[in-house]
Amino acid sequence: MTKNENGKQFFTVSRLFFLLIVIPLVLMAFFIANSILQLGDTSKIRTISALDEKFQQALEARAVSTADNVADFLRLVEKDALVATIIPETPEAYQEFVDKNREALPVKRNGAVSKVPVPLYREMALVDREGNEQIKIVDGEVVPESELVNVSDPANTTYKSEEYFSLVQKLDKAEVYMSPVTGWYVDRDSFEAGKRFEGIVRVATPLFDQQGFSGLVTLALDARHLAKFTDNIIPTETALVYEADASTGNYAYMVDYRGFVFSHPIDSHVVGLYPDGTLVPPITKETMDKMSSRGEEVLNISLMGFIDPELPAIAEDAAAGNSGIKVYTFAGHQKIVAYAPVSYASRMFPEPGGFGWVALTVNVDKFNEEAVAAARIIDEEARAWMTTAILVIVIAIVLLFLISWILARGITRSIEAEVPEESLNPPDYDDDDD
């Protein structure tokens, strides 16, 4: 066999081995790489979906838990009002009652946040059947007799418009009146200058003697103790803060049974009173520009459909006693909100809505961070696996090429050894010689 024929035979066998081995390997490599990419995409979708669902469930659970804590707190305040009816009717006893009933509030000192015990009640008073104050404690101090007033006239009350005296007369024994949060309004300029809302929840319960209604005992719950349930939390974090930053879109707030916001990181959104005791109206589509120019930005969620239709829908659903998750846009942020009703009910706050509701809002961008980060990790791992698979396949092809070359060379030599050279080059017979 000539060298040329040997070479042709060798390369033919070599190519045949190479194609028989490499073609299936390349096809297998293609399917493996494609499967890795598809698995990565599927894993990302499932991970994002699972994280979204998990986050929403956790957010709603926290809203429900916060609302339940508020309701439990209000029940404790109600019990305090009833206890106040049986203590001695003396200035000393009332002063001691106020001093002993304290709870911690976050306070910022020298840049650090700490908790200090603060009296729950800013006021405590005993009022007779005519509305005359008999004993009164304000900020821990006994009010002189000459400064006591008749609260049957709302103009004489702390906020010049409180009607608790006439309302408490309609209650039965052991019933407790509780007002919405009441306080002087803090406009935007004052808030930005450092002023904060300081309001109360008026709590009162009637007293009776043989003649019937004999007066009442009233407490003024410091509204900060109510607001702390939402003012000092960030929905995406576990640690308490002194004040949440509303510009991030991640904060909590509370709404009363009327739809008014009474706890919010921006105090100019909190319902309040003018100096004459009249209510500062909430912004509406028609009044928004005019009121905002004056720095008055009171929010009533039930009236905010002009900003996003979901807002009054949330208020309506919470007032029906439901918790849930919705998405809305406010102040340039698209937000996910988890809401839950405060299940404290009374004659003033009938079921199912009760006292109001809690809302925990999260900026959608923040909401997606965890899911996007997990998806990025999966994508990186999928690409790493694909790179490794390609490298292994390339090395395998090189090795298989060498193996096929060696096999082809061996087969060619075997053929050369077994087949006589004469059979490959038969003699020429000339027919003319016959």
HELIX and SHEET records of a PDB file:
HELIX    1   1 LYS A    3  VAL A   83  1                                  81    
HELIX    2   2 PRO A   91  LYS A  100  1                                  10    
HELIX    3   3 GLU A  145  GLU A  147  5                                   3    
HELIX    4   4 PRO A  154  ASN A  156  5                                   3    
HELIX    5   5 TYR A  164  VAL A  168  1                                   5    
HELIX    6   6 ARG A  188  GLU A  192  1                                   5    
HELIX    7   7 ARG A  224  ASP A  231  1                                   8    
HELIX    8   8 ALA A  246  THR A  248  5                                   3    
HELIX    9   9 ASP A  267  HIS A  269  5                                   3    
HELIX   10  10 MET A  288  SER A  293  1                                   6    
HELIX   11  11 ILE A  301  LEU A  303  5                                   3    
HELIX   12  12 GLU A  310  ALA A  319  1                                  10    
HELIX   13  13 VAL A  364  GLU A  418  1                                  55    
HELIX   14  14 GLU A  421  LEU A  424  1                                   4    
HELIX   15  15 ASP A  431  ASP A  433  5                                   3    
SHEET    1   A 2 ARG A 102  ARG A 109  0                                        
SHEET    2   A 2 ALA A 112  PRO A 119 -1                                        
SHEET    1   B 6 GLU A 141  VAL A 142  0                                        
SHEET    2   B 6 GLU A 133  VAL A 138 -1                                        
SHEET    3   B 6 TYR A 121  ASP A 128 -1                                        
SHEET    4   B 6 GLY A 212  ASP A 222 -1                                        
SHEET    5   B 6 GLY A 199  ASP A 209 -1                                        
SHEET    6   B 6 TYR A 177  GLY A 183 -1                                        
SHEET    1   C 5 VAL A 261  SER A 263  0                                        
SHEET    2   C 5 TYR A 251  ASP A 256 -1                                        
SHEET    3   C 5 GLY A 356  ASN A 363 -1                                        
SHEET    4   C 5 HIS A 333  VAL A 342 -1                                        
SHEET    5   C 5 GLY A 324  PHE A 330 -1                                        
END                                                                             
